[in-house]
Structures are given as C-alpha cells and as structure tokens.
C-alpha cells in the first residue's frame, strides 16, 4: 500500500504520487484521511500540502 499511495505527513511523497496524474491532465484529485485525527489532516492540507499543489 505504501508504494501505491502517499501516507503520512510527507509533502514530497504526496506530490510524487500525485504528479503522474497532473502530467496526464487531471485537474481534480481526491484526498482521504485514513487516520484517527481528521483535524490534523485538514490542518496539514491547509498549511502544507494545499499550497504546494496550487503552486
């Protein structure tokens, strides 16, 4: 599972997994929080991952 998906708070890993889809022309992605702390996931997206995806 770790090879196919990005898990945890590693921004670079998330970008690595998402990049092939961006290169293929996708302009929407779905992110899911599989952990016990959805608030931390949303904060991670708002503060770290989201800005990098939009940049």
mmCIF file of the N, C-alpha and C atoms, coordinates in Angstrom:
data_MODEL
# 
_entry.id   MODEL 
# 
loop_
_atom_site.group_PDB 
_atom_site.id 
_atom_site.type_symbol 
_atom_site.label_atom_id 
_atom_site.label_alt_id 
_atom_site.label_comp_id 
_atom_site.label_asym_id 
_atom_site.label_entity_id 
_atom_site.label_seq_id 
_atom_site.pdbx_PDB_ins_code 
_atom_site.Cartn_x 
_atom_site.Cartn_y 
_atom_site.Cartn_z 
_atom_site.occupancy 
_atom_site.B_iso_or_equiv 
_atom_site.pdbx_formal_charge 
_atom_site.auth_seq_id 
_atom_site.auth_comp_id 
_atom_site.auth_asym_id 
_atom_site.auth_atom_id 
_atom_site.pdbx_PDB_model_num 
ATOM 1   N N  . UNK A 1 1  ? 0.812  -1.173 0.000   1.00 0.00 ? 1  UNK A N  1 
ATOM 2   C CA . UNK A 1 1  ? 0.000  0.000  0.000   1.00 0.00 ? 1  UNK A CA 1 
ATOM 3   C C  . UNK A 1 1  ? 0.870  1.257  0.000   1.00 0.00 ? 1  UNK A C  1 
ATOM 4   N N  . UNK A 1 2  ? 1.954  1.232  0.735   1.00 0.00 ? 2  UNK A N  1 
ATOM 5   C CA . UNK A 1 2  ? 2.813  2.416  0.814   1.00 0.00 ? 2  UNK A CA 1 
ATOM 6   C C  . UNK A 1 2  ? 3.431  2.770  -0.540  1.00 0.00 ? 2  UNK A C  1 
ATOM 7   N N  . UNK A 1 3  ? 3.587  1.790  -1.422  1.00 0.00 ? 3  UNK A N  1 
ATOM 8   C CA . UNK A 1 3  ? 4.157  2.073  -2.742  1.00 0.00 ? 3  UNK A CA 1 
ATOM 9   C C  . UNK A 1 3  ? 3.145  2.739  -3.664  1.00 0.00 ? 3  UNK A C  1 
ATOM 10  N N  . UNK A 1 4  ? 1.874  2.454  -3.485  1.00 0.00 ? 4  UNK A N  1 
ATOM 11  C CA . UNK A 1 4  ? 0.843  2.976  -4.379  1.00 0.00 ? 4  UNK A CA 1 
ATOM 12  C C  . UNK A 1 4  ? 0.239  4.289  -3.893  1.00 0.00 ? 4  UNK A C  1 
ATOM 13  N N  . UNK A 1 5  ? 0.309  4.534  -2.602  1.00 0.00 ? 5  UNK A N  1 
ATOM 14  C CA . UNK A 1 5  ? -0.345 5.696  -2.018  1.00 0.00 ? 5  UNK A CA 1 
ATOM 15  C C  . UNK A 1 5  ? 0.652  6.522  -1.212  1.00 0.00 ? 5  UNK A C  1 
ATOM 16  N N  . UNK A 1 6  ? 0.264  7.740  -0.933  1.00 0.00 ? 6  UNK A N  1 
ATOM 17  C CA . UNK A 1 6  ? 1.034  8.584  -0.021  1.00 0.00 ? 6  UNK A CA 1 
ATOM 18  C C  . UNK A 1 6  ? 0.335  8.538  1.327   1.00 0.00 ? 6  UNK A C  1 
ATOM 19  N N  . UNK A 1 7  ? 1.064  8.155  2.346   1.00 0.00 ? 7  UNK A N  1 
ATOM 20  C CA . UNK A 1 7  ? 0.502  8.070  3.699   1.00 0.00 ? 7  UNK A CA 1 
ATOM 21  C C  . UNK A 1 7  ? 1.377  8.896  4.631   1.00 0.00 ? 7  UNK A C  1 
ATOM 22  N N  . UNK A 1 8  ? 0.743  9.632  5.510   1.00 0.00 ? 8  UNK A N  1 
ATOM 23  C CA . UNK A 1 8  ? 1.501  10.399 6.490   1.00 0.00 ? 8  UNK A CA 1 
ATOM 24  C C  . UNK A 1 8  ? 1.754  11.825 6.048   1.00 0.00 ? 8  UNK A C  1 
ATOM 25  N N  . UNK A 1 9  ? 2.533  12.534 6.849   1.00 0.00 ? 9  UNK A N  1 
ATOM 26  C CA . UNK A 1 9  ? 2.735  13.970 6.642   1.00 0.00 ? 9  UNK A CA 1 
ATOM 27  C C  . UNK A 1 9  ? 3.954  14.344 5.792   1.00 0.00 ? 9  UNK A C  1 
ATOM 28  N N  . UNK A 1 10 ? 4.302  13.516 4.830   1.00 0.00 ? 10 UNK A N  1 
ATOM 29  C CA . UNK A 1 10 ? 5.440  13.809 3.959   1.00 0.00 ? 10 UNK A CA 1 
ATOM 30  C C  . UNK A 1 10 ? 4.932  14.485 2.684   1.00 0.00 ? 10 UNK A C  1 
ATOM 31  N N  . UNK A 1 11 ? 5.047  15.810 2.627   1.00 0.00 ? 11 UNK A N  1 
ATOM 32  C CA . UNK A 1 11 ? 4.537  16.574 1.491   1.00 0.00 ? 11 UNK A CA 1 
ATOM 33  C C  . UNK A 1 11 ? 5.161  16.090 0.183   1.00 0.00 ? 11 UNK A C  1 
ATOM 34  N N  . UNK A 1 12 ? 6.449  15.855 0.174   1.00 0.00 ? 12 UNK A N  1 
ATOM 35  C CA . UNK A 1 12 ? 7.131  15.434 -1.048  1.00 0.00 ? 12 UNK A CA 1 
ATOM 36  C C  . UNK A 1 12 ? 6.586  14.108 -1.560  1.00 0.00 ? 12 UNK A C  1 
ATOM 37  N N  . UNK A 1 13 ? 6.276  13.196 -0.666  1.00 0.00 ? 13 UNK A N  1 
ATOM 38  C CA . UNK A 1 13 ? 5.712  11.900 -1.082  1.00 0.00 ? 13 UNK A CA 1 
ATOM 39  C C  . UNK A 1 13 ? 4.336  12.098 -1.712  1.00 0.00 ? 13 UNK A C  1 
ATOM 40  N N  . UNK A 1 14 ? 3.517  12.937 -1.133  1.00 0.00 ? 14 UNK A N  1 
ATOM 41  C CA . UNK A 1 14 ? 2.199  13.207 -1.711  1.00 0.00 ? 14 UNK A CA 1 
ATOM 42  C C  . UNK A 1 14 ? 2.350  13.801 -3.110  1.00 0.00 ? 14 UNK A C  1 
ATOM 43  N N  . UNK A 1 15 ? 3.252  14.739 -3.264  1.00 0.00 ? 15 UNK A N  1 
ATOM 44  C CA . UNK A 1 15 ? 3.469  15.352 -4.571  1.00 0.00 ? 15 UNK A CA 1 
ATOM 45  C C  . UNK A 1 15 ? 3.979  14.330 -5.586  1.00 0.00 ? 15 UNK A C  1 
ATOM 46  N N  . UNK A 1 16 ? 4.837  13.428 -5.136  1.00 0.00 ? 16 UNK A N  1 
ATOM 47  C CA . UNK A 1 16 ? 5.373  12.376 -6.009  1.00 0.00 ? 16 UNK A CA 1 
ATOM 48  C C  . UNK A 1 16 ? 4.257  11.462 -6.521  1.00 0.00 ? 16 UNK A C  1 
ATOM 49  N N  . UNK A 1 17 ? 3.330  11.093 -5.651  1.00 0.00 ? 17 UNK A N  1 
ATOM 50  C CA . UNK A 1 17 ? 2.240  10.202 -6.035  1.00 0.00 ? 17 UNK A CA 1 
ATOM 51  C C  . UNK A 1 17 ? 1.238  10.923 -6.939  1.00 0.00 ? 17 UNK A C  1 
ATOM 52  N N  . UNK A 1 18 ? 1.008  12.194 -6.696  1.00 0.00 ? 18 UNK A N  1 
ATOM 53  C CA . UNK A 1 18 ? 0.026  12.970 -7.460  1.00 0.00 ? 18 UNK A CA 1 
ATOM 54  C C  . UNK A 1 18 ? 0.551  13.384 -8.832  1.00 0.00 ? 18 UNK A C  1 
ATOM 55  N N  . UNK A 1 19 ? 1.843  13.589 -8.965  1.00 0.00 ? 19 UNK A N  1 
ATOM 56  C CA . UNK A 1 19 ? 2.419  14.150 -10.189 1.00 0.00 ? 19 UNK A CA 1 
ATOM 57  C C  . UNK A 1 19 ? 2.043  13.412 -11.477 1.00 0.00 ? 19 UNK A C  1 
ATOM 58  N N  . UNK A 1 20 ? 2.073  12.091 -11.532 1.00 0.00 ? 20 UNK A N  1 
ATOM 59  C CA . UNK A 1 20 ? 1.683  11.432 -12.793 1.00 0.00 ? 20 UNK A CA 1 
ATOM 60  C C  . UNK A 1 20 ? 0.258  11.778 -13.237 1.00 0.00 ? 20 UNK A C  1 
ATOM 61  N N  . UNK A 1 21 ? -0.623 11.994 -12.294 1.00 0.00 ? 21 UNK A N  1 
ATOM 62  C CA . UNK A 1 21 ? -1.994 12.366 -12.631 1.00 0.00 ? 21 UNK A CA 1 
ATOM 63  C C  . UNK A 1 21 ? -2.060 13.800 -13.152 1.00 0.00 ? 21 UNK A C  1 
ATOM 64  N N  . UNK A 1 22 ? -1.270 14.680 -12.556 1.00 0.00 ? 22 UNK A N  1 
ATOM 65  C CA . UNK A 1 22 ? -1.210 16.057 -13.052 1.00 0.00 ? 22 UNK A CA 1 
ATOM 66  C C  . UNK A 1 22 ? -0.643 16.082 -14.468 1.00 0.00 ? 22 UNK A C  1 
ATOM 67  N N  . UNK A 1 23 ? 0.401  15.289 -14.697 1.00 0.00 ? 23 UNK A N  1 
ATOM 68  C CA . UNK A 1 23 ? 1.006  15.226 -16.033 1.00 0.00 ? 23 UNK A CA 1 
ATOM 69  C C  . UNK A 1 23 ? 0.028  14.671 -17.075 1.00 0.00 ? 23 UNK A C  1 
ATOM 70  N N  . UNK A 1 24 ? -0.869 13.799 -16.637 1.00 0.00 ? 24 UNK A N  1 
ATOM 71  C CA . UNK A 1 24 ? -1.854 13.208 -17.544 1.00 0.00 ? 24 UNK A CA 1 
ATOM 72  C C  . UNK A 1 24 ? -3.031 14.151 -17.814 1.00 0.00 ? 24 UNK A C  1 
ATOM 73  N N  . UNK A 1 25 ? -3.044 15.295 -17.133 1.00 0.00 ? 25 UNK A N  1 
ATOM 74  C CA . UNK A 1 25 ? -4.082 16.279 -17.386 1.00 0.00 ? 25 UNK A CA 1 
ATOM 75  C C  . UNK A 1 25 ? -5.216 16.331 -16.384 1.00 0.00 ? 25 UNK A C  1 
ATOM 76  N N  . UNK A 1 26 ? -5.147 15.522 -15.344 1.00 0.00 ? 26 UNK A N  1 
ATOM 77  C CA . UNK A 1 26 ? -6.186 15.588 -14.323 1.00 0.00 ? 26 UNK A CA 1 
ATOM 78  C C  . UNK A 1 26 ? -6.100 16.933 -13.610 1.00 0.00 ? 26 UNK A C  1 
ATOM 79  N N  . UNK A 1 27 ? -7.255 17.531 -13.328 1.00 0.00 ? 27 UNK A N  1 
ATOM 80  C CA . UNK A 1 27 ? -7.241 18.796 -12.608 1.00 0.00 ? 27 UNK A CA 1 
ATOM 81  C C  . UNK A 1 27 ? -7.992 18.716 -11.281 1.00 0.00 ? 27 UNK A C  1 
ATOM 82  N N  . UNK A 1 28 ? -8.429 17.523 -10.920 1.00 0.00 ? 28 UNK A N  1 
ATOM 83  C CA . UNK A 1 28 ? -9.045 17.270 -9.618  1.00 0.00 ? 28 UNK A CA 1 
ATOM 84  C C  . UNK A 1 28 ? -8.452 15.986 -9.045  1.00 0.00 ? 28 UNK A C  1 
ATOM 85  N N  . UNK A 1 29 ? -8.210 15.988 -7.753  1.00 0.00 ? 29 UNK A N  1 
ATOM 86  C CA . UNK A 1 29 ? -7.765 14.783 -7.062  1.00 0.00 ? 29 UNK A CA 1 
ATOM 87  C C  . UNK A 1 29 ? -8.615 14.626 -5.809  1.00 0.00 ? 29 UNK A C  1 
ATOM 88  N N  . UNK A 1 30 ? -8.698 13.423 -5.304  1.00 0.00 ? 30 UNK A N  1 
ATOM 89  C CA . UNK A 1 30 ? -9.429 13.157 -4.066  1.00 0.00 ? 30 UNK A CA 1 
ATOM 90  C C  . UNK A 1 30 ? -8.427 12.715 -3.011  1.00 0.00 ? 30 UNK A C  1 
ATOM 91  N N  . UNK A 1 31 ? -8.473 13.360 -1.872  1.00 0.00 ? 31 UNK A N  1 
ATOM 92  C CA . UNK A 1 31 ? -7.614 13.004 -0.755  1.00 0.00 ? 31 UNK A CA 1 
ATOM 93  C C  . UNK A 1 31 ? -8.490 12.479 0.368   1.00 0.00 ? 31 UNK A C  1 
ATOM 94  N N  . UNK A 1 32 ? -8.022 11.434 1.037   1.00 0.00 ? 32 UNK A N  1 
ATOM 95  C CA . UNK A 1 32 ? -8.791 10.842 2.125   1.00 0.00 ? 32 UNK A CA 1 
ATOM 96  C C  . UNK A 1 32 ? -7.925 10.742 3.366   1.00 0.00 ? 32 UNK A C  1 
ATOM 97  N N  . UNK A 1 33 ? -8.538 10.987 4.490   1.00 0.00 ? 33 UNK A N  1 
ATOM 98  C CA . UNK A 1 33 ? -7.856 10.816 5.761   1.00 0.00 ? 33 UNK A CA 1 
ATOM 99  C C  . UNK A 1 33 ? -8.218 9.453  6.326   1.00 0.00 ? 33 UNK A C  1 
ATOM 100 N N  . UNK A 1 34 ? -7.233 8.575  6.375   1.00 0.00 ? 34 UNK A N  1 
ATOM 101 C CA . UNK A 1 34 ? -7.463 7.250  6.929   1.00 0.00 ? 34 UNK A CA 1 
ATOM 102 C C  . UNK A 1 34 ? -7.011 7.131  8.368   1.00 0.00 ? 34 UNK A C  1 
ATOM 103 N N  . UNK A 1 35 ? -6.590 8.228  8.951   1.00 0.00 ? 35 UNK A N  1 
ATOM 104 C CA . UNK A 1 35 ? -6.061 8.199  10.308  1.00 0.00 ? 35 UNK A CA 1 
ATOM 105 C C  . UNK A 1 35 ? -7.082 8.577  11.358  1.00 0.00 ? 35 UNK A C  1 
ATOM 106 N N  . UNK A 1 36 ? -6.636 8.592  12.600  1.00 0.00 ? 36 UNK A N  1 
ATOM 107 C CA . UNK A 1 36 ? -7.548 8.853  13.709  1.00 0.00 ? 36 UNK A CA 1 
ATOM 108 C C  . UNK A 1 36 ? -7.784 10.339 13.997  1.00 0.00 ? 36 UNK A C  1 
ATOM 109 N N  . UNK A 1 37 ? -7.128 11.238 13.246  1.00 0.00 ? 37 UNK A N  1 
ATOM 110 C CA . UNK A 1 37 ? -7.201 12.654 13.585  1.00 0.00 ? 37 UNK A CA 1 
ATOM 111 C C  . UNK A 1 37 ? -7.522 13.498 12.353  1.00 0.00 ? 37 UNK A C  1 
ATOM 112 N N  . UNK A 1 38 ? -8.796 13.579 11.965  1.00 0.00 ? 38 UNK A N  1 
ATOM 113 C CA . UNK A 1 38 ? -9.147 14.322 10.760  1.00 0.00 ? 38 UNK A CA 1 
ATOM 114 C C  . UNK A 1 38 ? -8.788 15.802 10.837  1.00 0.00 ? 38 UNK A C  1 
ATOM 115 N N  . UNK A 1 39 ? -8.811 16.386 12.029  1.00 0.00 ? 39 UNK A N  1 
ATOM 116 C CA . UNK A 1 39 ? -8.447 17.794 12.160  1.00 0.00 ? 39 UNK A CA 1 
ATOM 117 C C  . UNK A 1 39 ? -6.983 18.021 11.791  1.00 0.00 ? 39 UNK A C  1 
ATOM 118 N N  . UNK A 1 40 ? -6.121 17.099 12.177  1.00 0.00 ? 40 UNK A N  1 
ATOM 119 C CA . UNK A 1 40 ? -4.699 17.217 11.835  1.00 0.00 ? 40 UNK A CA 1 
ATOM 120 C C  . UNK A 1 40 ? -4.507 17.069 10.329  1.00 0.00 ? 40 UNK A C  1 
ATOM 121 N N  . UNK A 1 41 ? -5.265 16.178 9.707   1.00 0.00 ? 41 UNK A N  1 
ATOM 122 C CA . UNK A 1 41 ? -5.189 16.013 8.252   1.00 0.00 ? 41 UNK A CA 1 
ATOM 123 C C  . UNK A 1 41 ? -5.589 17.302 7.547   1.00 0.00 ? 41 UNK A C  1 
ATOM 124 N N  . UNK A 1 42 ? -6.683 17.907 7.975   1.00 0.00 ? 42 UNK A N  1 
ATOM 125 C CA . UNK A 1 42 ? -7.139 19.147 7.355   1.00 0.00 ? 42 UNK A CA 1 
ATOM 126 C C  . UNK A 1 42 ? -6.140 20.279 7.569   1.00 0.00 ? 42 UNK A C  1 
ATOM 127 N N  . UNK A 1 43 ? -5.528 20.337 8.739   1.00 0.00 ? 43 UNK A N  1 
ATOM 128 C CA . UNK A 1 43 ? -4.508 21.354 9.002   1.00 0.00 ? 43 UNK A CA 1 
ATOM 129 C C  . UNK A 1 43 ? -3.279 21.118 8.123   1.00 0.00 ? 43 UNK A C  1 
ATOM 130 N N  . UNK A 1 44 ? -2.872 19.863 7.976   1.00 0.00 ? 44 UNK A N  1 
ATOM 131 C CA . UNK A 1 44 ? -1.744 19.520 7.104   1.00 0.00 ? 44 UNK A CA 1 
ATOM 132 C C  . UNK A 1 44 ? -2.024 19.960 5.681   1.00 0.00 ? 44 UNK A C  1 
ATOM 133 N N  . UNK A 1 45 ? -3.241 19.706 5.207   1.00 0.00 ? 45 UNK A N  1 
ATOM 134 C CA . UNK A 1 45 ? -3.580 20.128 3.853   1.00 0.00 ? 45 UNK A CA 1 
ATOM 135 C C  . UNK A 1 45 ? -3.583 21.650 3.739   1.00 0.00 ? 45 UNK A C  1 
ATOM 136 N N  . UNK A 1 46 ? -4.219 22.313 4.667   1.00 0.00 ? 46 UNK A N  1 
ATOM 137 C CA . UNK A 1 46 ? -4.341 23.767 4.605   1.00 0.00 ? 46 UNK A CA 1 
ATOM 138 C C  . UNK A 1 46 ? -2.992 24.464 4.698   1.00 0.00 ? 46 UNK A C  1 
ATOM 139 N N  . UNK A 1 47 ? -2.123 23.961 5.551   1.00 0.00 ? 47 UNK A N  1 
ATOM 140 C CA . UNK A 1 47 ? -0.854 24.642 5.836   1.00 0.00 ? 47 UNK A CA 1 
ATOM 141 C C  . UNK A 1 47 ? 0.294  24.207 4.935   1.00 0.00 ? 47 UNK A C  1 
ATOM 142 N N  . UNK A 1 48 ? 0.306  22.941 4.520   1.00 0.00 ? 48 UNK A N  1 
ATOM 143 C CA . UNK A 1 48 ? 1.487  22.423 3.830   1.00 0.00 ? 48 UNK A CA 1 
ATOM 144 C C  . UNK A 1 48 ? 1.207  21.888 2.423   1.00 0.00 ? 48 UNK A C  1 
ATOM 145 N N  . UNK A 1 49 ? 0.307  20.929 2.319   1.00 0.00 ? 49 UNK A N  1 
ATOM 146 C CA . UNK A 1 49 ? 0.108  20.266 1.033   1.00 0.00 ? 49 UNK A CA 1 
ATOM 147 C C  . UNK A 1 49 ? -0.676 21.132 0.037   1.00 0.00 ? 49 UNK A C  1 
ATOM 148 N N  . UNK A 1 50 ? -1.755 21.718 0.477   1.00 0.00 ? 50 UNK A N  1 
ATOM 149 C CA . UNK A 1 50 ? -2.592 22.519 -0.416  1.00 0.00 ? 50 UNK A CA 1 
ATOM 150 C C  . UNK A 1 50 ? -1.823 23.616 -1.137  1.00 0.00 ? 50 UNK A C  1 
ATOM 151 N N  . UNK A 1 51 ? -1.051 24.422 -0.408  1.00 0.00 ? 51 UNK A N  1 
ATOM 152 C CA . UNK A 1 51 ? -0.289 25.473 -1.094  1.00 0.00 ? 51 UNK A CA 1 
ATOM 153 C C  . UNK A 1 51 ? 0.696  24.932 -2.124  1.00 0.00 ? 51 UNK A C  1 
ATOM 154 N N  . UNK A 1 52 ? 1.293  23.798 -1.854  1.00 0.00 ? 52 UNK A N  1 
ATOM 155 C CA . UNK A 1 52 ? 2.240  23.212 -2.812  1.00 0.00 ? 52 UNK A CA 1 
ATOM 156 C C  . UNK A 1 52 ? 1.522  22.681 -4.044  1.00 0.00 ? 52 UNK A C  1 
ATOM 157 N N  . UNK A 1 53 ? 0.339  22.140 -3.878  1.00 0.00 ? 53 UNK A N  1 
ATOM 158 C CA . UNK A 1 53 ? -0.430 21.647 -5.022  1.00 0.00 ? 53 UNK A CA 1 
ATOM 159 C C  . UNK A 1 53 ? -0.890 22.817 -5.900  1.00 0.00 ? 53 UNK A C  1 
ATOM 160 N N  . UNK A 1 54 ? -1.229 23.907 -5.287  1.00 0.00 ? 54 UNK A N  1 
ATOM 161 C CA . UNK A 1 54 ? -1.725 25.060 -6.037  1.00 0.00 ? 54 UNK A CA 1 
ATOM 162 C C  . UNK A 1 54 ? -0.600 25.876 -6.670  1.00 0.00 ? 54 UNK A C  1 
ATOM 163 N N  . UNK A 1 55 ? 0.628  25.687 -6.187  1.00 0.00 ? 55 UNK A N  1 
ATOM 164 C CA . UNK A 1 55 ? 1.755  26.499 -6.620  1.00 0.00 ? 55 UNK A CA 1 
ATOM 165 C C  . UNK A 1 55 ? 2.282  26.204 -7.987  1.00 0.00 ? 55 UNK A C  1 
# 
